[in-house]
Amino acid sequence: MSDLSDLYQEVILDHNKRPRNFGAMAEFDRRALGHNPLCGDRLVLYLKLDGDRVAGVSFEGSGCAISKASASLMTDAIKGKTVAEVRDLFTRFQAMVTMPMEQEVDEASMGKLAALAGVRSFPVRVKCASLAWHTLKAALEQSQQPVHTE
């Protein structure tokens, strides 16, 4: 395994074992539910906005290592960003996890999120990595419908 692959695997394992921003928020503006029936992942995302900026974000639930690590990495990545910046990051993340393997990932712009680019090798795992992101989008849109990845 290459040094970069080892590093990415360590990032995913770390965020799975010690997820950041895990737990329900006492005060939040938006809440959304997500479910990946294929893997059994379940997620509740809490979002607190200060005007147009993410002031707080957390999640709770259960799921596979990829799903939990993705939610943890995502919550770290969006704190302090504007809603427009979060929507742009959502688009770039989706493009990264669905692009062909031979296409290069822009690691500089994706930061630690690039650790999840490897799911492209396992198409069924893309849904695990994307669940938190689609749940975030639903929270931003104030959707009352739970997100499903089927």
Secondary structure, DSSP 8 states (H G I E B T S, - for coil): --HHHHHHHHHHHHHHHS-TTBS--SS-SEEEEEEETTTTEEEEEEEEEETTEEEEEEEEEE--HHHHHHHHHHHHHHTT-BHHHHHHHHHHHHHHHHS-TTS---HHHHGGGGGGGGGGGSHHHHHHHHHHHHHHHHHHTT--S-EE--
